[in-house]
Amino acid sequence: MSDECSCCVPGGVKQTLVAIGDATIGLAKLDRVFEQLYNSGKSPDDVEGAEIVNLASFYNYIPLDAVDAYAKALMGEYREFYRGKVDGITEIC
């Protein structure tokens, strides 16, 4: 995850910057998606990339031709988030 975070975007929707392929994309409510997975007891080994993409797509446009790249990137981000939760780090950006 990027060290940058924009919490003051229109409507107060938090966006997280994620490297997807060669681009850096701002994704809305990724913290909510990851919390939902974590609170349902899913470790990164229990989650498929397609599941994270599906959840993230409720809040973000994800082009069909980029689903695999998003899945790969979001799996890595969820691993980082999960590790942070286990280590006691609660905030993501």
N, C-alpha and C positions, 0 to 999 in steps of 0.2 A: 504494500500500500504506500501511497505517496505520503510524505510528511506534510503535504499541504491539505488543508481542509477549508471548505467554504460553508460556514454555518449561517451566513447572512445572505442567502440567495432569495430571490422573490418567493414569497409565500412561506419563508422560513424552513424550506425543505433542505435538509443536510445532504450535501453531495460528497462523495468519496472519489478521489482521482485514482484510476486504475490503469496500469499499462496493459493494453490489449494489442497484441501484435506490435506494430511500430508506432502506435498512437497512444496518447494518454486521454482517457475518456472519463468524464464526470458522471458518476452513477448516483441516482437519488435513492435514498433509504436503504442503502446496502447494509447499514448497521442493523436495521430492522430485520432484514432477510437473515443475516447471520445470527442474530439473537433468537429468531424463530427456530432455526436449525439447532442451535446450541441448547435451547430450552426444551426441545423435543428429544434431547439425549443423543443427538447424532454427532459422532466424531467425524473427522474428515474421511476416515476409512469407510464410514457408513453412508456417505453421500456420493451421488453421481453428479458429474458436471451439469448434466441436463436438468437435474432437479434445481440446482442453484440458478441456472439460466431461466428456468421457468418461473421461479419465485421473483427474481430480479426483473423479469419482463412485465410484471404487474405494475411496476413503477417507472420503467425505462423502455425505450425503443431499442430492440436488439435486431439488427438486420439478419435475415435468414442465412445469408452467405457468410456471416461472421459468428454463427452460433458456436462452432468448434473452438474458435479463438477465445470467445467469451468464456466458454466452459473451462478451458485450460487456465485462463487467468483467474477466474473466480474460485476455482478449486485451490489455487495457490494462496489467494487472499483469505479463503476460509481457513486453511491450515494455519496461517499466521494469526488470524483472529482467535482460533481455538487455542493455540499455544499461549496466546496472551491471556485468555480467560483462565486457563489452567495455572498460569504463573501469577495470576492476580491482577493483570492489567485489564481494566474494564472499558476504556474508551478507544474507539477507532475513528479514524478520519480518512 
